[in-house]
Amino acid sequence: MARLLDYDNKDARNVKLSIPKHVKWAFNKEFFSEISNVEGSSFEFNYLFAENDFATNDLKYAIRKTITDLYTKGEMPLSICISGADSEIIARETAVLGIPFELYFLNIWDINAKARKMAQDLASELNVKLNIITLTKEEAFDSVLEKNYRNLQAEKPTYLCLPYLLERIPFNTYIIGGEGDPQKSGVDYEPLANSDGTYNGIPISITEVYYRQWALVNHRACEMYFYAASPLLLKSYFNHPLMIKENKRIDTRNLVNTLWPKLTFSYKTTNWEDSLESNREVRMHMRSMNKNKYRNLPITCLVDI
């Protein structure tokens, strides 16, 4: 299995901008290797912290410092993928800092029209350009879903569609997305919970690797897991006193609503909530292609914070 960091190319700088130094993963004991989600595969994921890494209860400070550090490190404008509250927070805090950026939104054959309207409203409020990229259903089912499924090996509709957007963002910008936050719930993670419904760390699935792998393969400056982009932000978010950790879930909504009470994306968006049948159709299409080659659920592990 090829190790994705083992090559010398003219875009080596962008490769370095796709994985923070504190992030490390392995499939079948091969570090930074391609995803392997077949039966018998092993998955390891770790955050590597230094003794002087600290947390703060001032989450806005941690977010703004992380944005500033990414911009300083990349020396290029930010392209923020907008789809919900987490990415809206990044956009709002970037605007406060005066750092140049544009918004990018993936229109998934018009099933997420409500989210598109909210993205347009946010862009107007912030006086920033919104780029809308449309993926048609025909193109998705003809080629996009299958190509991305081979890489992800998990039937997660948003993950299977979003690379279509990433591939259309200008090369000379730093792609930023609102993944990597501590919000965790659902059957993927429940086996890692304690009997009292708490977690000793943060549960991680192979989807925490997918966009990093995409960035490596495509030589892109990309941090889709913004909320895991720095030890400061990771520790500050996970350990914040307003975080809810119970009933086999880690819930950020109380914290978000307290610090950002007037978000445009005022409720949890998935891009599929207004078209559950489309979500099911994508998943069933992937299962028809799977033929028992890949697991139905992603591999997960528990990581210390």
Residue frames as qw, qx, qy, qz and C-alpha x, y, z in Angstrom:
[[0.000, 0.888, 0.460, 0.000, 0.00, 0.00, 0.00],
 [0.428, 0.512, -0.022, 0.745, 1.43, 3.38, -1.02],
 [0.349, -0.587, -0.382, 0.623, 2.33, 5.90, 1.64],
 [0.286, 0.864, 0.365, 0.196, 0.89, 9.20, 0.47],
 [0.206, -0.947, 0.153, 0.191, 3.71, 11.32, 1.90],
 [0.677, -0.322, 0.506, 0.427, 6.47, 9.40, 0.13],
 [0.615, 0.547, 0.373, 0.429, 6.92, 11.48, -2.98],
 [0.294, -0.445, 0.072, 0.843, 8.86, 14.52, -4.13],
 [0.318, 0.649, 0.580, 0.376, 6.89, 16.97, -6.25],
 [0.212, 0.361, 0.054, 0.906, 6.71, 20.65, -7.12],
 [0.448, -0.613, -0.205, -0.618, 3.72, 21.05, -4.80],
 [0.581, -0.106, -0.691, 0.416, 5.50, 19.79, -1.68],
 [0.028, -0.117, 0.350, -0.929, 4.64, 23.02, 0.15],
 [0.616, -0.187, -0.170, -0.746, 0.94, 22.37, -0.34],
 [0.742, -0.118, -0.660, 0.009, 1.37, 18.82, 0.91],
 [0.346, -0.011, -0.602, 0.720, 2.78, 20.21, 4.13],
 [0.276, -0.083, 0.153, -0.945, -0.26, 22.49, 4.39],
 [0.665, -0.153, -0.501, -0.533, -2.66, 19.54, 4.22],
 [0.793, -0.350, -0.490, 0.089, -1.71, 17.76, 7.47],
 [0.280, -0.865, 0.264, -0.323, -0.88, 19.54, 10.76],
 [0.308, 0.480, -0.773, 0.279, 2.16, 18.26, 12.63],
 [0.364, -0.219, 0.704, -0.569, 0.00, 17.04, 15.53],
 [0.845, 0.191, 0.132, -0.482, -2.12, 14.69, 13.35],
 [0.043, 0.408, -0.895, -0.177, -1.08, 11.12, 12.61],
 [0.854, 0.087, 0.227, -0.461, -2.96, 8.10, 11.25],
 [0.015, -0.366, 0.899, 0.240, -2.25, 4.60, 9.98],
 [0.890, 0.115, -0.006, -0.442, -4.09, 1.83, 8.20],
 [0.988, 0.063, -0.091, 0.104, -2.69, -1.65, 8.74],
 [0.695, -0.535, 0.092, 0.471, 0.32, -0.10, 10.55],
 [0.512, 0.297, 0.283, 0.755, 1.28, 2.04, 7.51],
 [0.112, -0.637, -0.291, 0.705, 1.36, 5.70, 8.52],
 [0.243, 0.588, -0.128, -0.761, -0.33, 8.22, 6.19],
 [0.160, 0.001, 0.899, 0.409, -1.49, 5.40, 3.96],
 [0.393, -0.145, -0.469, -0.778, -4.61, 5.14, 1.85],
 [0.642, -0.170, 0.362, -0.654, -7.90, 4.24, 3.54],
 [0.351, 0.068, -0.921, -0.156, -8.48, 0.52, 3.99],
 [0.541, -0.122, 0.369, -0.746, -12.00, -0.25, 5.23],
 [0.729, 0.074, -0.610, -0.303, -12.15, -3.93, 4.30],
 [0.873, -0.456, -0.037, -0.170, -12.72, -6.70, 6.80],
 [0.894, -0.144, -0.080, 0.416, -9.59, -7.32, 8.86],
 [0.372, 0.620, -0.093, 0.684, -8.14, -3.82, 8.37],
 [0.494, -0.549, -0.410, 0.536, -6.80, -1.87, 11.33],
 [0.135, 0.809, 0.154, 0.551, -7.07, 1.88, 11.88],
 [0.537, -0.444, -0.328, 0.638, -5.04, 4.12, 14.18],
 [0.134, 0.790, 0.162, 0.576, -5.45, 7.85, 14.67],
 [0.579, -0.475, -0.355, 0.559, -3.66, 10.10, 17.12],
 [0.059, 0.950, -0.007, 0.306, -3.29, 13.72, 18.12],
 [0.742, -0.015, -0.294, 0.602, 0.27, 14.41, 19.23],
 [0.207, -0.950, -0.101, -0.212, 0.44, 17.12, 21.90],
 [0.473, 0.395, -0.449, 0.647, 3.48, 18.85, 23.35],
 [0.420, -0.391, -0.631, 0.522, 3.83, 19.51, 27.08],
 [0.072, -0.273, -0.156, 0.947, 3.29, 23.25, 26.56],
 [0.210, -0.340, -0.625, -0.670, 0.07, 22.85, 24.54],
 [0.067, 0.196, 0.630, -0.748, -2.72, 24.45, 26.57],
 [0.031, -0.602, -0.736, -0.309, -6.47, 25.10, 26.50],
 [0.029, 0.015, 0.210, -0.977, -8.46, 28.26, 27.08],
 [0.211, 0.546, 0.754, -0.298, -12.11, 28.89, 27.91],
 [0.247, 0.681, -0.059, -0.687, -12.00, 31.77, 25.42],
 [0.696, 0.246, 0.643, 0.204, -13.00, 29.70, 22.40],
 [0.432, 0.891, 0.138, -0.015, -13.26, 32.74, 20.12],
 [0.149, -0.840, 0.490, 0.181, -9.61, 33.52, 20.85],
 [0.594, -0.203, 0.753, 0.198, -8.62, 29.93, 19.99],
 [0.633, 0.581, 0.503, 0.091, -10.58, 30.09, 16.73],
 [0.265, 0.961, -0.058, -0.062, -9.18, 33.45, 15.69],
 [0.313, -0.700, 0.607, 0.210, -5.62, 32.43, 16.50],
 [0.659, 0.052, 0.724, 0.197, -6.01, 29.24, 14.46],
 [0.534, 0.786, 0.309, 0.043, -7.42, 31.19, 11.48],
 [0.035, 0.951, -0.283, -0.117, -4.57, 33.68, 11.71],
 [0.494, -0.481, 0.692, 0.213, -1.96, 30.94, 11.94],
 [0.690, 0.337, 0.617, 0.172, -3.37, 29.13, 8.88],
 [0.396, 0.909, 0.132, 0.023, -3.44, 32.35, 6.87],
 [0.167, -0.867, 0.448, 0.141, 0.11, 33.26, 7.94],
 [0.609, -0.252, 0.724, 0.200, 1.39, 29.77, 7.17],
 [0.635, 0.452, 0.600, 0.179, -0.33, 29.53, 3.79],
 [0.135, -0.446, 0.213, 0.859, 0.23, 33.12, 2.63],
 [0.083, -0.180, -0.702, -0.684, -2.85, 32.90, 0.41],
 [0.506, -0.174, 0.044, -0.844, -6.54, 33.86, 0.63],
 [0.310, 0.021, 0.902, -0.301, -8.93, 31.41, 2.30],
 [0.494, -0.082, -0.570, -0.652, -11.66, 29.51, 0.47],
 [0.311, -0.075, 0.747, -0.583, -14.21, 28.59, 3.14],
 [0.291, -0.203, -0.850, -0.390, -16.60, 25.75, 2.29],
 [0.338, -0.088, 0.365, -0.863, -19.92, 26.89, 3.73],
 [0.448, -0.182, -0.803, -0.348, -22.66, 24.42, 4.67],
 [0.590, -0.598, -0.542, -0.033, -23.69, 25.00, 8.28],
 [0.407, -0.910, -0.026, -0.067, -23.06, 26.63, 11.64],
 [0.776, -0.411, 0.191, 0.440, -19.50, 25.35, 12.08],
 [0.553, 0.259, 0.321, 0.724, -18.29, 26.80, 8.79],
 [0.029, -0.878, -0.274, -0.392, -20.33, 29.98, 9.34],
 [0.576, -0.789, 0.009, 0.214, -18.43, 30.57, 12.59],
 [0.677, -0.130, 0.297, 0.660, -15.14, 30.32, 10.69],
 [0.305, 0.595, 0.385, 0.636, -16.41, 32.80, 8.08],
 [0.260, -0.922, -0.215, -0.192, -17.63, 35.27, 10.69],
 [0.636, -0.676, 0.121, 0.351, -14.42, 35.16, 12.70],
 [0.621, 0.116, 0.355, 0.689, -12.32, 35.46, 9.52],
 [0.124, 0.786, 0.333, 0.506, -14.31, 38.57, 8.59],
 [0.465, -0.879, -0.078, 0.073, -13.67, 40.04, 12.06],
 [0.694, -0.406, 0.265, 0.533, -9.94, 39.50, 11.51],
 [0.291, 0.838, -0.165, -0.432, -10.02, 41.20, 8.10],
 [0.396, -0.286, 0.795, 0.360, -8.39, 38.20, 6.41],
 [0.470, 0.340, -0.389, -0.716, -9.30, 37.85, 2.70],
 [0.315, 0.050, 0.947, -0.045, -11.63, 34.96, 1.87],
 [0.517, 0.042, -0.390, -0.760, -14.45, 33.77, -0.35],
 [0.643, -0.028, 0.633, -0.430, -17.25, 31.31, 0.36],
 [0.320, 0.191, -0.806, -0.460, -17.87, 28.12, -1.63],
 [0.640, 0.045, 0.517, -0.567, -21.14, 26.18, -1.57],
 [0.000, 0.059, -0.931, -0.361, -21.96, 22.83, -3.18],
 [0.653, 0.145, 0.068, -0.740, -25.45, 22.74, -4.65],
 [0.227, -0.089, 0.968, 0.053, -26.37, 19.04, -4.58],
 [0.059, -0.294, -0.785, -0.543, -28.88, 18.81, -7.43],
 [0.288, -0.431, -0.117, -0.847, -31.01, 21.45, -5.63],
 [0.636, -0.437, -0.636, -0.009, -31.88, 19.23, -2.65],
 [0.495, -0.421, -0.376, 0.661, -30.15, 21.68, -0.28],
 [0.147, 0.663, 0.306, 0.667, -31.84, 24.83, -1.55],
 [0.455, -0.863, -0.201, -0.091, -32.60, 26.08, 1.98],
 [0.704, -0.470, 0.100, 0.522, -28.94, 25.84, 2.95],
 [0.483, 0.322, 0.315, 0.751, -28.00, 27.61, -0.30],
 [0.098, -0.840, -0.284, -0.451, -30.34, 30.49, 0.59],
 [0.608, -0.774, -0.047, 0.170, -28.76, 30.76, 4.05],
 [0.692, -0.131, 0.222, 0.674, -25.30, 30.79, 2.46],
 [0.266, 0.587, 0.332, 0.689, -26.43, 33.61, 0.17],
 [0.349, -0.889, -0.209, -0.209, -27.82, 35.57, 3.12],
 [0.713, -0.567, 0.061, 0.407, -24.57, 35.13, 5.04],
 [0.591, 0.162, 0.282, 0.738, -22.47, 36.23, 2.06],
 [0.043, 0.775, 0.297, 0.557, -24.60, 39.35, 1.70],
 [0.531, -0.839, -0.119, 0.010, -24.27, 40.17, 5.40],
 [0.700, -0.470, 0.213, 0.494, -20.50, 39.72, 5.37],
 [0.360, 0.872, -0.158, -0.291, -20.14, 41.42, 1.97],
 [0.327, -0.454, 0.781, 0.276, -18.09, 38.51, 0.62],
 [0.527, 0.314, -0.558, -0.559, -18.29, 36.59, -2.64],
 [0.723, -0.047, 0.635, -0.268, -20.23, 33.32, -2.65],
 [0.296, 0.366, -0.749, -0.466, -19.28, 30.77, -5.30],
 [0.788, 0.053, 0.440, -0.428, -22.01, 28.18, -5.93],
 [0.145, 0.338, -0.865, -0.343, -20.90, 24.97, -7.63],
 [0.800, 0.065, 0.151, -0.577, -23.69, 22.67, -8.85],
 [0.113, -0.202, 0.965, 0.123, -23.40, 18.90, -8.93],
 [0.676, 0.050, -0.269, -0.684, -26.17, 17.39, -11.05],
 [0.813, -0.170, 0.475, -0.292, -27.75, 14.10, -10.08],
 [0.891, 0.449, -0.061, -0.035, -26.77, 12.62, -13.44],
 [0.403, 0.684, -0.531, 0.295, -23.08, 13.44, -13.02],
 [0.447, -0.517, 0.601, -0.414, -23.12, 12.25, -9.41],
 [0.869, -0.024, 0.440, -0.227, -24.55, 8.83, -10.22],
 [0.812, 0.569, -0.129, 0.011, -22.64, 8.44, -13.47],
 [0.680, 0.439, -0.372, 0.454, -19.15, 9.05, -12.07],
 [0.064, -0.681, 0.384, -0.620, -18.64, 11.21, -8.96],
 [0.771, -0.453, 0.236, -0.380, -20.10, 8.88, -6.31],
 [0.989, 0.073, -0.061, 0.109, -18.29, 5.80, -7.58],
 [0.542, 0.568, -0.334, 0.521, -14.92, 7.54, -7.87],
 [0.182, -0.623, 0.420, -0.635, -15.08, 8.96, -4.35],
 [0.896, -0.308, 0.094, -0.305, -16.49, 5.75, -2.87],
 [0.888, 0.238, -0.285, 0.271, -13.38, 3.89, -3.99],
 [0.297, 0.509, -0.429, 0.684, -11.33, 6.33, -1.90],
 [0.414, -0.455, 0.346, -0.708, -13.56, 6.71, 1.17],
 [0.406, -0.017, -0.914, -0.008, -14.93, 3.15, 1.28],
 [0.015, 0.358, 0.739, -0.571, -17.90, 4.31, 3.39],
 [0.061, 0.574, 0.672, 0.464, -21.40, 5.25, 2.30],
 [0.167, -0.616, -0.343, 0.689, -21.46, 8.82, 3.61],
 [0.447, 0.733, 0.461, 0.224, -23.33, 10.91, 1.00],
 [0.009, -0.991, 0.056, 0.118, -21.84, 14.32, 1.83],
 [0.472, -0.586, 0.551, 0.361, -18.29, 12.97, 1.82],
 [0.619, 0.216, 0.670, 0.349, -18.93, 11.30, -1.52],
 [0.342, 0.838, 0.379, 0.194, -20.15, 14.55, -3.09],
 [0.219, -0.937, 0.016, 0.272, -17.98, 17.29, -1.57],
 [0.568, -0.296, 0.452, 0.621, -14.74, 16.53, -3.47],
 [0.403, 0.627, 0.518, 0.420, -16.62, 17.75, -6.56],
 [0.091, -0.988, -0.112, -0.049, -16.60, 21.20, -4.92],
 [0.570, -0.670, 0.287, 0.379, -13.01, 20.99, -3.65],
 [0.653, 0.106, 0.509, 0.550, -11.72, 20.17, -7.14],
 [0.276, 0.736, 0.401, 0.471, -13.23, 23.42, -8.44],
 [0.338, -0.917, -0.053, 0.205, -11.70, 25.77, -5.89],
 [0.430, 0.840, -0.294, 0.152, -8.74, 27.82, -7.21],
 [0.869, 0.038, -0.334, 0.363, -5.35, 26.24, -6.60],
 [0.357, 0.358, -0.310, 0.805, -3.82, 29.43, -5.15],
 [0.479, -0.558, 0.102, -0.670, -6.17, 29.52, -2.15],
 [0.039, 0.174, -0.900, 0.398, -6.18, 27.70, 1.18],
 [0.568, -0.329, -0.575, -0.488, -9.29, 25.50, 1.44],
 [0.097, -0.154, 0.702, -0.689, -10.94, 25.60, 4.88],
 [0.552, -0.326, -0.613, -0.462, -13.90, 23.55, 6.11],
 [0.452, -0.521, 0.293, -0.662, -15.86, 23.20, 9.35],
 [0.896, -0.125, -0.425, -0.048, -15.08, 19.56, 10.15],
 [0.529, 0.256, -0.588, 0.556, -13.02, 18.30, 13.08],
 [0.369, -0.509, 0.253, -0.735, -15.25, 19.62, 15.86],
 [0.090, -0.179, 0.914, -0.353, -15.95, 17.43, 18.91],
 [0.708, 0.091, 0.134, -0.687, -19.65, 16.89, 18.00],
 [0.213, 0.196, -0.945, -0.155, -20.06, 13.09, 18.00],
 [0.637, 0.051, 0.511, -0.574, -23.18, 10.94, 18.04],
 [0.773, 0.352, -0.288, -0.443, -24.62, 7.89, 16.32],
 [0.986, -0.108, 0.109, -0.070, -24.01, 4.21, 15.92],
 [0.677, 0.566, -0.348, 0.318, -20.50, 4.62, 14.50],
 [0.125, 0.582, -0.523, 0.610, -19.21, 5.84, 17.85],
 [0.725, -0.486, 0.057, -0.485, -21.43, 4.18, 20.46],
 [0.943, -0.069, -0.292, 0.144, -19.27, 1.04, 20.84],
 [0.508, 0.349, -0.373, 0.694, -16.49, 3.30, 22.16],
 [0.349, -0.646, 0.078, -0.675, -18.62, 4.78, 24.96],
 [0.014, 0.175, -0.838, 0.516, -18.40, 3.85, 28.63],
 [0.174, -0.412, -0.895, -0.002, -21.31, 2.12, 30.32],
 [0.054, -0.633, -0.465, 0.616, -22.46, 5.47, 31.76],
 [0.433, 0.803, 0.395, 0.105, -22.66, 7.00, 28.27],
 [0.089, -0.928, 0.240, 0.272, -19.48, 9.09, 28.49],
 [0.831, 0.468, -0.144, 0.262, -16.28, 8.90, 26.44],
 [0.699, -0.534, 0.045, 0.473, -12.75, 8.88, 27.85],
 [0.295, -0.299, 0.370, 0.829, -11.56, 10.80, 24.79],
 [0.485, 0.509, -0.056, -0.709, -12.90, 11.80, 21.41],
 [0.744, 0.180, 0.639, 0.074, -14.17, 9.06, 19.08],
 [0.137, 0.607, -0.463, -0.631, -12.71, 9.21, 15.57],
 [0.833, 0.319, 0.449, -0.047, -13.78, 7.45, 12.37],
 [0.608, 0.035, 0.468, 0.641, -11.98, 7.09, 9.05],
 [0.248, 0.846, 0.376, 0.286, -13.96, 10.09, 7.78],
 [0.323, -0.905, 0.094, 0.261, -11.51, 12.21, 9.82],
 [0.545, -0.320, 0.544, 0.552, -8.86, 11.09, 7.30],
 [0.592, 0.548, 0.562, 0.184, -10.77, 11.38, 4.03],
 [0.270, 0.959, 0.072, 0.048, -10.28, 15.06, 3.17],
 [0.368, -0.759, 0.476, 0.249, -6.68, 14.93, 4.39],
 [0.648, -0.008, 0.683, 0.337, -6.06, 12.08, 1.99],
 [0.483, 0.775, 0.385, 0.135, -7.78, 13.99, -0.81],
 [0.020, -0.978, 0.173, 0.119, -5.48, 16.98, -0.15],
 [0.521, -0.504, 0.617, 0.307, -2.37, 14.79, -0.22],
 [0.643, 0.280, 0.653, 0.285, -3.30, 13.04, -3.45],
 [0.370, 0.819, 0.359, 0.253, -4.23, 16.33, -5.14],
 [0.535, 0.058, -0.104, 0.836, -1.35, 18.38, -3.70],
 [0.126, -0.754, -0.308, -0.567, -3.71, 20.97, -2.21],
 [0.075, 0.155, -0.513, 0.841, -3.37, 23.41, 0.66],
 [0.575, -0.378, -0.483, -0.541, -6.43, 22.25, 2.55],
 [0.041, 0.050, -0.792, 0.607, -7.71, 22.10, 6.15],
 [0.491, -0.364, -0.535, -0.583, -11.24, 20.77, 6.04],
 [0.657, -0.477, -0.555, 0.179, -10.92, 19.72, 9.71],
 [0.105, 0.709, -0.150, 0.681, -10.50, 23.28, 10.94],
 [0.600, -0.679, 0.117, -0.405, -11.57, 22.56, 14.52],
 [0.920, -0.296, 0.135, 0.217, -8.76, 20.02, 14.78],
 [0.599, 0.716, -0.094, 0.345, -6.23, 22.28, 13.03],
 [0.173, 0.619, -0.506, 0.576, -4.34, 23.24, 16.19],
 [0.454, -0.179, -0.786, 0.379, -3.76, 21.71, 19.63],
 [0.061, 0.058, 0.350, -0.933, -5.04, 24.96, 21.18],
 [0.548, -0.013, -0.209, -0.810, -8.39, 24.75, 19.38],
 [0.635, -0.072, -0.758, -0.131, -8.76, 21.01, 19.87],
 [0.368, -0.157, -0.728, 0.556, -8.16, 21.18, 23.61],
 [0.140, 0.056, 0.243, -0.958, -10.14, 24.39, 24.14],
 [0.587, -0.066, -0.371, -0.717, -13.25, 23.14, 22.35],
 [0.655, -0.119, -0.745, -0.050, -13.30, 19.62, 23.80],
 [0.436, -0.219, -0.654, 0.579, -12.65, 20.77, 27.38],
 [0.140, -0.344, -0.023, -0.928, -14.91, 23.83, 27.38],
 [0.148, 0.097, 0.775, -0.607, -17.24, 23.92, 30.42],
 [0.572, 0.300, 0.126, -0.753, -20.31, 24.44, 28.19],
 [0.406, 0.227, -0.809, -0.360, -19.73, 21.18, 26.28],
 [0.812, -0.153, 0.259, -0.500, -22.28, 18.42, 26.87],
 [0.335, 0.359, -0.869, -0.069, -20.87, 14.89, 27.18],
 [0.476, -0.025, 0.730, -0.489, -23.53, 12.33, 28.07],
 [0.760, 0.363, 0.397, -0.364, -25.87, 9.67, 26.67],
 [0.722, 0.075, 0.545, 0.420, -23.22, 8.41, 24.22],
 [0.411, 0.783, 0.263, 0.385, -22.90, 11.79, 22.56],
 [0.402, -0.346, -0.068, 0.845, -20.64, 14.83, 22.64],
 [0.191, 0.803, 0.531, 0.193, -22.82, 17.84, 21.87],
 [0.390, -0.030, -0.004, 0.920, -21.47, 21.28, 20.92],
 [0.003, -0.653, -0.519, -0.551, -24.80, 23.01, 20.27],
 [0.419, -0.829, -0.332, 0.164, -25.22, 24.56, 23.73],
 [0.519, -0.439, 0.134, 0.721, -21.75, 26.07, 23.48],
 [0.280, 0.251, 0.498, 0.781, -22.30, 27.33, 19.93],
 [0.136, -0.763, -0.532, -0.340, -25.66, 28.90, 20.77],
 [0.472, -0.771, -0.218, 0.368, -24.17, 30.67, 23.78],
 [0.444, -0.413, 0.248, 0.756, -21.17, 32.18, 21.98],
 [0.017, 0.047, -0.525, -0.850, -22.84, 32.82, 18.61],
 [0.308, 0.387, 0.729, -0.474, -26.56, 33.34, 19.35],
 [0.474, 0.680, 0.129, -0.545, -27.44, 34.96, 16.00],
 [0.300, -0.225, 0.785, 0.494, -26.07, 32.57, 13.39],
 [0.530, 0.281, -0.343, -0.723, -27.69, 32.43, 9.96],
 [0.617, 0.021, -0.775, -0.134, -27.44, 28.63, 10.12],
 [0.408, -0.452, 0.398, -0.686, -29.46, 28.55, 13.33],
 [0.896, -0.138, 0.307, -0.290, -30.18, 24.82, 13.23],
 [0.508, -0.349, 0.740, 0.269, -28.16, 21.70, 12.44],
 [0.675, 0.579, -0.162, -0.428, -27.87, 21.25, 8.69],
 [0.698, -0.194, 0.659, 0.201, -26.77, 18.08, 6.89],
 [0.170, 0.361, -0.548, -0.735, -27.57, 19.19, 3.31],
 [0.254, -0.087, -0.906, -0.327, -29.95, 16.22, 3.17],
 [0.137, 0.220, 0.744, -0.616, -32.56, 16.99, 5.83],
 [0.510, 0.418, 0.122, -0.742, -35.10, 18.20, 3.22],
 [0.738, 0.382, -0.417, -0.369, -34.52, 15.20, 0.96],
 [0.585, -0.398, 0.687, -0.166, -34.11, 12.09, 3.07],
 [0.896, 0.325, 0.289, -0.089, -35.07, 9.99, 0.07],
 [0.537, 0.774, -0.320, 0.105, -32.06, 11.32, -1.87],
 [0.245, -0.650, 0.683, -0.227, -29.80, 10.43, 1.05],
 [0.787, -0.057, 0.588, -0.180, -31.22, 6.91, 1.07],
 [0.805, 0.587, 0.043, -0.072, -30.91, 6.66, -2.71],
 [0.266, 0.783, -0.547, 0.129, -27.20, 7.50, -2.55],
 [0.437, -0.453, 0.738, -0.245, -26.59, 4.98, 0.23],
 [0.855, 0.184, 0.449, -0.182, -28.50, 2.22, -1.58],
 [0.662, 0.721, -0.202, -0.019, -26.57, 2.98, -4.77],
 [0.020, 0.705, -0.686, 0.178, -23.31, 2.60, -2.87],
 [0.650, -0.214, 0.685, -0.250, -24.46, -0.69, -1.35],
 [0.870, 0.434, 0.181, -0.150, -25.32, -2.03, -4.79],
 [0.508, 0.747, -0.412, 0.121, -21.75, -1.27, -5.85],
 [0.375, -0.675, 0.589, -0.239, -20.15, -2.55, -2.66],
 [0.874, 0.151, -0.437, -0.152, -20.79, -6.26, -3.18],
 [0.853, -0.516, -0.053, 0.058, -19.50, -6.91, 0.37],
 [0.678, 0.411, -0.235, 0.563, -16.06, -5.50, -0.42],
 [0.101, 0.409, -0.359, 0.833, -16.16, -2.65, 2.12],
 [0.128, -0.320, -0.784, 0.517, -17.60, -2.48, 5.63],
 [0.067, -0.751, -0.563, -0.339, -21.05, -0.90, 5.96],
 [0.346, -0.934, -0.085, 0.026, -19.78, 1.27, 8.83],
 [0.375, 0.760, -0.414, 0.333, -16.45, 3.11, 9.06],
 [0.726, -0.129, -0.498, 0.457, -13.72, 1.88, 11.39],
 [0.247, -0.887, 0.015, -0.391, -13.50, 3.94, 14.59],
 [0.659, -0.036, -0.506, 0.555, -11.05, 4.48, 17.43],
 [0.383, -0.891, -0.242, 0.033, -10.85, 6.54, 20.62],
 [0.537, 0.462, -0.174, 0.684, -8.28, 9.36, 20.87],
 [0.466, -0.557, -0.394, 0.563, -7.00, 11.12, 23.99],
 [0.162, 0.817, 0.143, 0.534, -7.43, 14.90, 24.21]]
